[in-house]
Amino acid sequence: MKKRVFLQAAAAAAIVAIALPASAEDWKPTHPINLIVPWAAGGSTDQVTRIAAAELEKMLGQTIVIVNQPGASGAIGTRNALVAAKDGYTWTAGAAQDLGAYQTLGSLDASIKDWHLFLTVANVSVLGVNPQRPWKTAGELIAAMKAKPGEISVATAGVTSAGHSAMDRVVQATGVKYKEVTYDGGNPAVLSTVAGETDLTSQLAVEQADMIRGKRLRPLAVVGNKPLDLEGYGTIPPLSNDVPNLKAPLNYFGIFIPKGVPDNVIQTLQKIWAEKMPQDAALKKYAATRGAVYDPLYGEAAQKAVFPAVQLNAWNIYESGKGKVSPDTVGIPKP
């Protein structure tokens, strides 16, 4: 009798073992991985993705090829990753709030839930003006925008970019009007303000950091409710000092892999994010020197962390007339 019970238990254990997914160590990529950056080189996505890719190459033992595919505010490159073969060898990257807004824009029929998220940093936008412009504080800039509606030019990387989203929040809180000038990435948007083609940029701190330290941009405020300590410069005050009712959740960036790829691909990356990413020196240094928050997340924790920004961004886009699909019809309730 004891022997029979033992055999039954052994058989049950064997069935469970077969049902379990392959071990995380089982995925050993045999050829290079394509990582699509759907923005121009040099911008916030490109910067952090190249550092993350270099670190992952060491951990996976395989080359990761960065492919810049800008266009349609990030939708073109993101779509190419979505429709690629589901073999685990094509990834994309960017801001999660952009990824969650493509359905609302009508540019890509996929929600944030259709992706595995592997987050690296959270970024904040900064109102950075050309030093030749007269404004010394965010309050002065807001007053000038109200006095000259639609005349002050702001450089962004397009309608789903962090810069555009930041200005949506400024408009929502203050009622100002401005002239938007769009570029194919955060870096060219920042350079346009440095060159004096535009009055200011609202792109991310990581894209403006070098120009701020070099005094080629004057940072007026972080578009948020917390100050930012930028290494080599000092403290940039929060816009909430001048605009108390400002809403600005953290803007998370990372690597995104469409669902449907083999389980062991995702398990391998989840193990890396759980065990190695929290101590990654290169990404920590990037965050400290560029004005970002280092916060590696994955799985449900990542989905939960990004949703406030996805929600606010999608509704801002729709209510400003730029979206084709109401967010509440694609699982994004109004905040």
N, C-alpha and C positions, 0 to 999 in steps of 0.2 A: 504493500500500500504506500509506504514511504517513498519507494522507488518511483511509483507511478506519479505521485504528487510532484516529486522533484523533476521528472521528465516534462510534466505539464507546465511547471514554472519555467523551465529552461526554454520550452517552445514559445511560451508567451514573451519571454525576454527577447528571443530572436526576432519575433514579429515586430516588437517595439523598436528594436535596433534598426530593422529594415525601414520602418516608417519614418525614423528621424532623418532630417536633412543631413547632407554631407558635412563633414567637419570644416570649420572655417579655414584650416590650413590646406584644405584640398584644392582651393583655386590657386593655381600657379599659372598666370598668363604666359602663353607661349609665343606671343608676338605683340608688337607695340599697341598701346591703347590710344585712341583718338579722344582728345578732350577739347570740345568745341567751346570757345569763348565767343559769345554772340555780340561782342562789342569790339571796338578798335583797340589796337595795342596801346599800352601805356595807361589805360584807365583803371578804375578801382577793381573791376572784375579781373582784368588781365594781370594786375600786380599780384594780388593775393593768390590767384589760381596758379601762377607760375611757381611761387614758393611752395604751395601745397603739393603741386605735381612733383617737384624736385624731391620733396620729403617722401612722397609715396613711391617714387621710383626705387628708393633705397629699401623700402619695406617690402615691395612686391617683387623686386629683382627684374623689373621690366621697364622699357622706355615708355614715357607718356608724351605723346606729341600734341603740343598746343596748336590748335587751328583757329585763327581769328576769322569769324564770319559775321561781320556787322551788317545791320540792315533791319528795317521795320521795328525799330526800338527793341531789338534783341530777339524778335519772333522768328526770324529766318534761321539763325543758327540753332535755336532751341528746337524748332520743328525738325531740323535735320537729325538731331539726336533722338527725337521721339520716334521718327519713322525708320531709323537705322535698324539693322538686324539686332534682335534681342539676344545677343551672345555675350554681353558684358564688356564689349570692347569699344563702345562709343558712349561717352559721357558729355555732359555740358556743365556750365557753371554760371554764376551770376547772383543777383539779389533775389531772395525768395519772394519779396513783395512784387517783383516784376513777374516772376513765374506764376504767381497766383492771379495776375490781372489779365493775362492773355485771353482768357475766355470772355471776360467783360469787354475787351477791345474787339473781339470777334476775329482775332488774328491767329488763334490756335485753340482747337477744341480739346483742351486737357486742363484739369484742375491741379491744384497743389497736391492733392491726394494721389495723383497718378504718378508721383515721383518718390523715389527714395532720397531723402535729404541728408547730406553730410556737411554740416555747417562748420565754418572756421572762425569768422569774426563777425561782430556787429559793428556797423558803421554809422556815423552821424554826419549830417550835412552841415555846412558852414556857409554863412553869407560872407563871401570874400569879394571885396571891391578893388577896382584899379586904384592904386595909390594917388593918382591924379584927380580922382573924384573927391568932392568936398565932404562926404559924410564920414564922421568919426565914430558914430554909435549906431546901433540898430534903430534906436528911437528916431534919430535924424533921418535915416533911410526911409523908415515907414512914413514919416511926415512928408518927405519929398514925394513918395509914391502917391500919397493922397492928394498932394497939391498939383501933381502932374500925372494924372491917371493915364496909363498906357504908354508913357514916354520913356521911362527908365528901362533899359534893356538888360535882360537876364539870360546868361548862357546856360543851357542844359544839354543833356545827351538824348533828349526826345521825350515823348509823352509818358513812357513807363519808367523813365530814369529816376534815380534818387533825387536829382536836382529838380526835376519837374514836380515830383511828389512833395518835396519840401516846400516849393512855392505854392502848391495847392493848399498846404496846411497854413501857410502864412496868409493866403487870400481868405481862407475859411475863417481865420481868427481875427483878421483886421479889415477885410473888405477892400484891400488895395487892388489896383490893376497895374499890369506891367506888360512890356513887350518881350515875348519869349523868342530867343534865337537858338535853334537846335543844331546839334552837331552829331557826328557818328560815334561819339564816345565821350567819357568824362574828361580825358586828357585834352582833346582839341577844344572842348568847351572852356576849360580852365585857361588854356593858352590864348584863347580869344580875348578873355578879360585882361590877361597880362599885357597883351598887345594893344589894348584900348579899343578893340572892335566892339566890345560890349562893356556895359557899366559894371556889372558884377556877375558872379556865378554862384549858384546854390548847390554845386556838386559836393561830393564827399570830402571830408577832412583828409583822407588818404591821398586824394588826387591833388589837393591844394598844399599839402604839408611843405614840400620843398620851396614852393613859391612864397609861402608865408614866412618861412625861416629866412629866405633870401630878400625879404621886404619888397617883393614884386606884387604881392597881394596884401591887402589890409583886412584881417578877419574881424568882422563886427560882432558876430554871434553864432553860437551853435543853435541849429534849429531843433530845440529840445528844452528840457527843464533842468539839465545838469551841466555844469561847466566842463570844459575839456582841457586837460593839461597836455600840451603838445611839447614833446621833448625838443629842446633847442629854441623854443619860442617863449613859452609861458602859458598862462591860463586864458582861454577864450570864454567869455561869459555866455550864459544861456539866453536865448531869445525870450524865454518866459519872464525874464526880468522886466522886459518892456511889453510883453504880450502874455498876461497871466492865464488866459484861457486857451493857450496853445496845446494841441494834441499832437504828439510826435513819438510813437513807439519805435523801438530799436529796429534797425534795418539790417537783417542778417544776410550774410553772403556764404556761399559754399559750393560744393560740387553736387550735381543732381544726376541721378541715374533712373531712366524710366522703368516702371514696374514691368515685370515679365521676363527679366533676365534670370539666368540660373541662380538658385538660392545661395549656392556657395560663394558667388561673387559678392553678394550683399553681406553674407555672414563674415567674410574676410574683412571687408571694409568696416563693418560694425565692430569687430574685434580690434582693429587698428584704432578706431575712434574712441573705444572704451579704454584701451590699455596704453596707447602710445601718444595719441594726439594731445591729451591734457598736459603732457610734459614736453611738447615739441619746442625746442629752443628757437628755431628759425622763425616759426610763426609767432611765437611770443615776442621776439625782437621786432618783427614787422609791426605788430600791433602797438608796441610801446613807442616806436619811432614815427609811426604814421598817424597816430591819433585814432586808433580803433580799439574795440573791446574784444579780447581773446576769449571765446566761449564755444569750444568744440562740442557740438551736439549732434545726435542722430536719432532715428526712429520716432516714436511718439513724442518724446521730449522736444525734438526739433520741430515737429508739426505744431505742437502747442506754442512754442516760443515765437514762431514766425506769423501765426495767424492774426494777431492784432494789427500788424503792419499790412498784411495782405488785405484784411477787411477794410481798413481805412483807405488804402490806396485804390482798391477796386471801386469803392463807393465814391471817392473823390473824382475818379475818372468818369464814372457813369453820370454823376450829377452835374459835372461840368460840360456834358454833351459830347465827350470824346469816346464814350463807350457805346457799343451796339447791343450788348446783352445785359439785362438787369442782374446784378450780382446775386440777388435772392433767388433767382431761378437756377443758379448753378451752385447752390449750397453755401453762399456767403451772406448771412443775415446782416442787416444794417446795424452798425455799432451804436 
